[in-house]
Amino acid sequence: MAMRKRGASFRLVVDPVRCDGYGHCHELAPELVTLDEWGYPIITANASPGNDRELMRSAQLAVRGCPRMALVIERISPQ
Amino acid sequence: MSLHRVLTGAPRSTPATYREHIAQFGELPRTLDITKELLSSGLTGHGGAAFPTGKKVELLKNQRHGVQFLVVNAMEGEPASIKDRVLLSTNPHLVIDGAVALANTLDADQVIVCVPRDRPKLAAIVQRAIDERPTRARRDARIELQTPPGRYVAGEESALVHWLNDKETLPQYRPTRPAILTIGRSATLVDNAETCAHVALIARYGAEWFRQVGTTHRPGTTVVTVSGAAKPAVTEVPYGTPIIDIIRECGVINDPQAFLLAGFGGVWIDGAEAHRGFDDDSLRPIKATTGAGIVVALPLNACGIRETARIVRWMAGESARQCGPCAFGLPALADDLELLASGRRAEQTLSRLQSRASVIEGRGACRHPDGVVRLVRSALEVFATDVVRHANGNPCLHAQSTVVHVPVTQREEELEWQ
């Protein structure tokens, strides 16, 4: 319930088939995305806009900046 | 020890004809809906994931556009498995009966049996069986044979359905699970060939009969392929039969040092676990599953790390190369394992291997890379003493002999996906 009051949780999700490892997401949202040794993104944290507008803004930048349109922001359904 | 249900009549030199099949099992009852029977039978899929078949049927029954296609998955791309081949070469009509019973239950119009195109003899057996069946009743589904390319991931259900849709055997990214697969707009049920054969028996003899053998949580029998220390052989046993009994039956005489269970994406377990029952409840404490009914027995004179390196190298070659972590990560894991087995720079290699395994896990569209990671981790655990020896710079004593049957990796330009 507490979760819901603060607003739904969101996270950044990569479609691994679309992703070609351009790495723009890491440039645009370094606090959310690191790259593995082959240059493919690893999502490091959840973006919950309820408590962090900055994170959400970064996530949106990463989504818009991906040349392969491989990123989406997904709502985490409350368990 | 062995109990032949779906393999009744095996071994036989030619597949059972329709007439022989009816004489053996009787006619398929014309029940229209066997969902309840499937649910209470406790039958789970025999393709590896062990999802309850009844639940899968129930899930698809509630689809808005209805189910039109019933796909029988006999791709068996797993090199350590021959059970679906043996089953189809013994009782092809039993597999088809099960598919027809499922199609009737879901009111699907079409059954598609998928056999890899590099097994033309098997495809011919299935085609002959289809042609041999009596003219169908008006309600019955049409049955057809399809022959997708015989790649490892081609049998992954989303890749199989992708091929049936667009003639490309590439796994699809499914963010939500369980995902409903579709051909065109119609929901599609994909079931392993052996699963269908068990369905055919449940449709005839009922859930109670089915539960007479096996364990409470995993009733019934399973067809197991045993290889490694002996020539590949198939047997059908009740779930819960001790692994040691299964391998003895298949001609493994000496006690193996370890077993590879479930398949190339499965796990190694120590030879001392041979008394364990072959069912998921008995195997869970050691993080193993029965998978597609596979036991590879590793004899004492083989190196587990080396064998794992060979398997991982092949699995890397079988990646569809759609996802970076799989396309680049799996060859890197194979490199590390080969270095480790050779005893050169092994100490750094070991820590790099472990961190790479963690980085790759869960980042593919399908579970192909996860299976490899699971295999690598179990190898490091079960062959821990070999790992230490190799890490101290001692190469493997058994570097020359290899045991696990690993197919030859095709060169990239020869890979066939369409």
Interface residues (C-beta under 8 A of the other chain):
Chain A: V13 V14 D15 P16 V17 R18 C19 D20 G21 D36 E37 W38 G39 Y40 I42 E74
Chain B: L170 Q172 Y173 P175 Q322 C323 G324 P325 C326 F328 G329 A332 R356 V359 R363 G364 A365
